[in-house]
Amino acid sequence: MLKNETSKKDRAIAKKYLIELGLALGLYMVTLITSIHFAKDMEAGTLRTLIVLTPTLPGLGALFAITRAVNRMDDYGRMRMLEVMALSGGITAFLAFSYGFLEGMGYPKQSGFTFYAVFMLGWFVIGLIRKFLERE
């Protein structure tokens, strides 16, 4: 019975998180498309820079949603998230470090977005593996 109560609570937390994050990501997409539309024909300058940076504001909304979700979690959930993030960060750091040697040999430089994508993919895959391994 306690397990069902916990899972109801976890589902409620997840629902709030998905709503908050979904709103932030929706607003991000709108501001991203709008900023690209307006900035592409503008000359370089302060106004163009500010317009190009507008999608970071909904990004702060996403950060706020994530922070609120972590604060709503119990200690086990926080520990589990920290473990998954640490593993993903370690894998990303190892790959970035290794690729640095390849760049020294003439391989093309990678954008920070590449390593961010590796981190997020690692977080997702490790989270799925953990969830699969913890099934009863």
Helices and strands as residue ranges (DSSP letters): H 2-39, H 46-53, H 56-72, H 75-104, H 112-133
